[in-house]
Structure formats: structure tokens, C-alpha cells
């Protein structure tokens, strides 16, 4: 994996690990070491000693100045990877605001020759422009090479929005290129190993309803209105499910990642859900544009969805129809499924249905974690990293009792999985984590949604007059509702 060759007599002088070495499923949580049981006696106990800096560390200080400026001081680096035949490197640091296709903002330090512990102590100034708060400050360490292309050694990045709120000062681990584009990992103080955990934590049938984009009269505020035909609801025996959906949408206090309901009302032939208009589009549309998400993208969106499932399960509600294009539709929810309670209803989308539903066995919240595993696999389809393989296998375990997230401590199992090792759940719930990708907000034209739907004429399909004539309106008693705590519409993706 690494391609590093060393004499046998020199093994004792090599103090770093292969950057591509992975962690196995039985890896120790504290040390991230995975060894054969028969070899334990031969492995030194390094618990409490952080030996996982596979690429070294970098000291950096970043301070926001008046006038929308960032002052960056690059101090020194330690324990860098040897990149040259002499066992040393010629490192320099490259800084820029990303995304930056034309490298307009790129700045770099001088090159320090033949060392693994370079000292720069150089300062840089970045002048921010409108919109830069959504970008990230990328810090990369490269090895200069006289005869061939320079070699990447490690990276990290910081959200500009976070930097504007407070300064950064300390040591940070150098990460691989993909992780470094989205994360930074502070190095724990050697005198306080207890800080390390805090650092590392840095469906209805299609014809049943239609969705219209509406504008409040007298303002430019936009809403999405979901419209259901009563005749179809009654024919499909879904009146009770519709009231369940209304109750689930009206729950509070709720996580930011669940769709907010403004109000519901009804006419003699239709039911209306007035909801926030989320301009970023849906996950299905975005996955169709990019093919697959990088691991940081998938981990971010999966964590948001998991927080929503934690909330529903704690309320005794199972979702039963989780999929990329159906993140915020609660039409198949089932209430009162607390630990010990089960249901047998056969429902869901074929590719996402859990084995216990297909086998007509009693089931609970475990079915949601199966669907979550399928959804996560779809986001990562291609060549998922090792941690992603492990978490997908955990969610897609056929035995519901052994499935990740389905047990009594399921929430902590999901939150503590290595796949979410860079996720700070508390900050994510408070909306303090900058998303790895921010869709360009759209307005009336709905650019972030499938044109198959947005180009359709805004006309309601007529109901069945014969069914309406014999309809008992009492079935929909209590449907109308106005949410007094409805927030301003959000622009997030999920």
C-alpha cells in the first residue's frame, strides 16, 4: 500500500505506520490497534498514547480580523512522512480557500530542505469576499521534488464560518487528501488525554398526492403544499395513515432535520399539508448529478438522517419507508412501537424492505436501520472505504436482533461507530457544522428538483365524483391544524 522499502536492520528506526493501513472490526477504541489474539503478549500497551498520527502534525494559528480578513500563522510540523531516499523530506505548506478551481487564493510557505520537523513561522492574510463564509480554508503539506511532481503529505481544512466566530490555535493531525478536504482533528494535550474523545468528535402510491409550490399572498414567502385526494385515500384505506402523518409532522420539539409543518386544512374533496419549502432539493436528485457521494458527504447526510430516526424511535414511531427520494415523507409511519411492541403490516419500497417484513414476521425499529443501511450504501456505491463497509454490513444484518442500531443501546452504537468518527453530534444538532456541500438556493423555478416534476402543469387531477358522493367526512375529523411554532423556511439539503 505504502511502497516504503527499508533494510531489515533498520526496522527498529522506523517510528511511523503505513498511511494506508486500515483498522479491522475488532480495533481497540482508544488505541486503534488491531492484533491477533496470540500476538497480544508481544504488543506493547500504548493505551493513552496517541500513535495514530500517521502523517504527522502541524501547528497553526488562525485569527479573524476586522474587515473580513483571516490572519493565518503556520508554525511548525513534526513527525512528517519520509518522502526521499535519504529518509527525509523537503516540505512546504500550501493554503487556499476551497473550492478555488483557478487557485486565485493560493499562498504557500518556503520549502524547508531535508527534515521531518520543519519550522516555518510564516504569516499569511486572506481577504474574504461575499459568499466566502460557505468556503473552507485548506491547509496542505507537500514535499518538493526537483525531478518529478511534488508529493502530497497531509492536509486539513477549517470552515470559514467557524473561523469568523473564534480563533484557532494549536496542533492538528495531518489527514489524507479526502478527509483533509472536509475535516480537522486537533491533537490532544499530552497532559490531558481525557480531551481526546472531544477532539475526535470534531410512501404513498405516486397518484395519491401532488405537491405544489405556493407563495403567501402579500409576501415572497414560499411553501410546499402536499395535496391528497380524499377519494384515493379512502379507497386505499389510508385515512388513519394520513392522520398519523399529520400527528408526526406536528410533533415538537423536533430536530432541525425533519420537515417543519406550517398547517393542515381540508376541503370536501382534498387534504392539504402546508410545509416549509426546502430549496436545496432532495438526495435522489443530487446523487443522480454526482453518481456517488464522497465519504465525508455521506457521513454528514447520514448523521442528519440518523438524528431524525433517533427522535422518531424515542417517540415510539417507526418510519418504514426511508429512501433517497423520501427522506421527509411520513405517510407510512407507525405509532406506539416502543421496546417490546411490534407490528406485522407489509409495506415499504421493494429495494428497501427489511427481511423480517418480507417474511411477515413481527418487527419494530430494526426495519428502519435496514433501510438506512441500503440508503447509505447507495450514497457510497462504488468503492466505499473500510469503515463504510463495516457500517453497511452492520445495518444490513438479516437478523433484526443483531442489526446495528436495533438493540437497547442502538443509538449509542450508531453514534459511536468508526464511520462517524469525525462527526460531532452535538454541534451537528445545533446546526454548527458547515455542510460539506451547500446547494445553490433556488426560488420559484425549482432548479434543484427533477424537471420531470417541475415542468408538469400546476393542475390538480379531478377526484372520483362517485366516491366523493358516499364519502364520510368524519373519517378526517381533527385533520386541520396550525403550527404556532413554525420557523422560517430553511435552506438545508435534507
Residue pairs with C-beta under 8 A, 6 or more apart in sequence:
1 18
1 20
1 21
2 18
2 19
2 20
2 21
4 18
4 82
6 14
15 79
16 54
16 79
16 81
17 51
17 54
18 54
19 54
19 55
19 81
19 176
21 54
22 386
23 32
23 34
23 386
23 387
23 418
24 34
25 390
26 34
27 33
27 34
27 418
28 34
28 47
30 47
30 48
31 46
31 47
31 49
31 51
32 52
33 43
33 46
35 43
48 193
50 187
50 188
50 193
50 196
52 173
53 79
53 173
53 174
53 187
54 81
55 80
55 81
55 141
55 153
55 154
55 173
55 174
55 175
55 176
56 77
56 78
56 79
56 80
56 81
56 116
56 141
56 153
56 154
56 173
56 174
57 77
57 78
57 79
57 171
57 172
57 173
57 174
57 187
58 74
58 75
58 76
58 77
58 93
58 139
58 141
58 154
58 156
58 171
58 172
58 174
59 74
59 75
59 76
59 77
59 170
59 171
59 172
60 72
60 73
60 74
60 75
60 139
60 168
60 169
60 170
60 172
61 72
61 73
61 75
61 167
61 168
61 169
61 170
62 70
62 71
62 72
62 73
62 137
62 158
62 163
62 167
62 168
62 169
63 70
63 71
63 167
63 168
63 169
64 70
64 71
64 163
64 164
64 165
64 166
64 167
65 71
67 127
68 127
68 128
68 129
68 132
69 125
69 126
69 127
69 128
70 125
70 126
70 128
70 137
70 160
70 163
71 123
71 124
71 125
72 95
72 123
72 124
72 125
72 126
72 137
73 121
73 122
73 123
73 124
74 93
74 95
74 109
74 120
74 121
74 122
74 123
74 124
74 139
75 119
75 120
75 121
76 117
76 118
76 119
76 120
76 121
77 91
77 93
77 117
77 118
77 141
77 174
78 116
78 117
79 116
79 117
80 89
80 91
80 115
80 116
80 117
80 118
80 141
80 153
80 154
80 174
81 89
81 116
81 153
81 154
82 88
82 89
82 116
83 89
83 90
83 143
83 145
83 151
83 153
84 90
84 114
84 143
86 114
88 114
88 115
88 116
89 114
89 115
89 116
89 143
89 153
90 111
90 112
90 113
90 114
90 143
90 144
90 145
91 111
91 112
91 115
91 118
91 141
91 142
91 143
91 144
91 153
92 108
92 109
92 110
92 111
92 112
92 141
92 142
92 144
93 108
93 109
93 120
93 139
93 140
93 141
93 142
94 106
94 107
94 108
94 138
94 139
94 140
94 141
94 142
95 106
95 107
95 108
95 124
95 126
95 137
95 138
95 139
95 140
96 103
96 105
96 106
96 107
96 137
96 138
97 105
97 126
97 132
97 135
97 136
97 137
97 138
97 160
98 135
98 136
98 137
98 138
98 157
98 181
99 135
100 106
100 135
105 126
107 124
107 126
109 120
109 122
110 120
110 122
111 144
112 118
112 119
112 120
126 137
128 160
132 160
133 160
133 161
133 164
134 160
134 161
134 434
134 438
135 160
136 157
136 158
136 159
136 160
136 181
136 182
136 434
137 157
137 158
137 159
137 160
137 163
138 155
138 156
138 157
138 180
138 181
139 155
139 156
139 157
139 158
139 180
140 152
140 153
140 154
140 155
140 180
141 153
141 154
141 155
141 174
142 150
142 151
142 152
142 153
143 150
143 151
143 152
143 153
144 150
145 151
152 177
153 174
154 173
154 174
154 175
154 176
154 180
155 174
155 175
155 176
155 177
155 179
155 180
155 181
156 172
156 173
156 174
156 175
156 180
156 183
156 184
156 185
157 180
157 181
157 182
157 183
157 184
158 168
158 184
159 433
159 434
161 434
162 432
162 434
170 186
170 187
171 186
171 187
172 184
172 185
172 186
172 187
173 185
173 186
173 187
174 180
175 183
175 184
175 185
178 294
178 295
178 296
179 295
179 296
179 422
181 296
182 294
182 296
182 422
182 436
183 202
183 296
183 422
184 202
185 199
185 200
185 202
185 422
186 199
186 202
187 199
188 195
188 196
188 199
189 195
200 421
200 422
201 423
201 424
201 425
201 426
202 422
202 424
203 321
203 323
203 326
203 329
203 331
203 332
203 348
203 349
204 228
204 238
204 329
204 331
204 332
205 232
205 236
207 232
207 461
208 228
208 229
208 232
208 233
208 236
208 238
209 226
209 227
209 228
209 229
210 226
210 227
210 460
210 461
211 224
211 225
211 226
211 227
211 453
212 224
212 225
212 227
212 458
213 222
213 223
213 224
213 225
213 277
213 444
213 446
214 222
214 223
214 224
214 225
214 274
215 221
215 222
215 223
215 444
216 222
216 223
221 489
222 277
222 443
222 444
222 489
223 262
223 274
223 275
223 276
223 277
223 489
224 274
224 275
224 276
224 277
224 278
225 272
225 273
225 274
225 275
226 272
226 273
226 275
227 270
227 271
227 272
227 273
227 460
228 242
228 270
228 271
228 272
228 273
229 269
229 270
229 461
229 463
230 266
230 268
230 269
230 270
230 271
230 463
230 468
230 471
230 476
231 269
231 463
231 464
231 467
231 468
231 471
232 463
232 464
233 239
233 242
233 271
234 467
234 471
234 475
235 464
235 467
238 331
239 475
239 476
241 331
241 332
241 333
242 271
242 331
242 476
242 479
243 476
243 478
243 479
244 330
244 333
244 334
244 335
245 273
245 330
245 331
245 333
246 261
246 264
246 273
246 479
246 481
247 335
248 312
248 317
248 330
248 333
248 335
249 259
249 261
249 273
249 275
249 330
250 261
250 481
250 483
251 315
252 485
254 260
254 311
255 307
255 308
255 311
255 429
256 429
256 431
256 490
256 492
257 304
257 305
257 307
257 308
257 492
257 494
258 308
258 311
258 328
259 275
259 276
259 278
259 328
260 275
260 276
260 483
260 486
260 487
260 489
260 490
261 273
261 274
261 275
261 481
261 483
261 486
262 274
262 275
262 276
262 482
262 483
262 486
263 274
263 480
263 481
263 482
263 483
263 486
264 271
264 272
264 273
264 274
264 479
264 480
264 481
265 272
265 274
265 479
265 480
266 272
266 476
266 479
266 480
268 468
268 473
269 463
269 468
270 460
270 463
271 476
271 479
276 486
276 487
276 489
276 490
277 489
278 328
278 489
278 490
278 491
278 492
278 493
279 439
279 441
279 442
279 443
279 448
279 489
279 491
280 438
280 439
280 441
280 448
280 491
280 492
280 493
281 439
281 442
281 448
281 449
281 493
282 324
282 325
282 327
282 449
283 301
283 324
283 325
283 327
283 379
283 493
283 494
284 323
284 324
284 325
284 450
285 325
285 448
285 449
285 450
286 437
286 439
286 448
286 493
287 293
287 324
287 378
287 379
288 450
291 382
292 379
292 380
292 381
292 382
293 301
293 379
293 380
294 436
295 380
295 384
295 385
295 387
295 388
296 422
296 436
297 379
297 436
297 437
298 376
298 379
298 380
298 388
299 419
299 420
299 422
299 423
300 423
300 428
300 433
300 435
300 436
301 379
301 493
301 494
302 372
302 375
302 376
302 379
302 419
302 420
303 420
303 423
303 425
303 428
304 428
304 494
305 322
305 327
305 372
305 375
305 494
306 372
306 414
306 415
307 425
307 428
307 429
308 327
309 319
309 322
309 365
309 368
309 369
309 372
309 405
310 411
310 414
312 318
312 319
312 333
312 368
313 365
313 368
313 410
313 411
316 335
316 336
316 337
316 338
316 341
317 333
317 334
317 335
317 337
318 333
318 334
318 337
318 343
318 364
318 365
318 367
318 368
319 330
319 332
319 333
319 368
319 371
320 332
320 333
320 334
320 347
320 348
320 367
320 368
320 371
321 329
321 331
321 332
321 347
321 348
321 349
321 352
321 371
322 352
322 368
322 371
322 372
322 375
323 349
323 351
323 352
323 371
323 374
323 375
324 375
324 378
324 379
326 349
327 494
328 494
332 347
332 348
334 343
334 345
337 343
337 364
337 365
339 364
339 408
341 364
342 362
342 363
342 364
343 362
343 363
343 364
344 360
344 361
344 362
344 363
346 357
346 360
347 357
348 354
348 357
348 367
348 371
351 374
352 370
352 371
352 374
352 375
353 367
353 371
354 363
354 366
354 367
354 370
354 371
354 400
355 370
355 398
355 400
356 362
356 363
356 366
356 367
356 400
357 363
357 367
363 400
364 400
364 406
365 405
365 406
365 410
366 400
366 401
366 403
366 405
366 406
367 400
368 405
369 395
369 403
369 404
369 405
369 406
369 410
369 414
370 395
370 396
370 400
370 403
372 395
372 405
373 391
373 392
373 394
373 395
373 396
373 404
374 395
374 396
376 388
376 391
376 392
376 395
377 384
377 392
377 396
380 388
380 392
384 392
387 417
387 418
387 419
387 421
388 419
390 417
390 418
390 419
391 404
391 417
391 418
391 419
394 403
394 404
394 405
394 417
395 403
395 404
395 405
396 403
397 403
397 404
400 406
401 407
404 410
404 413
404 414
404 417
405 411
405 413
405 414
407 413
414 420
415 423
415 425
423 433
424 433
427 433
435 492
435 493
437 493
438 493
439 448
439 491
439 493
440 447
440 448
441 491
442 448
442 449
445 454
446 453
446 454
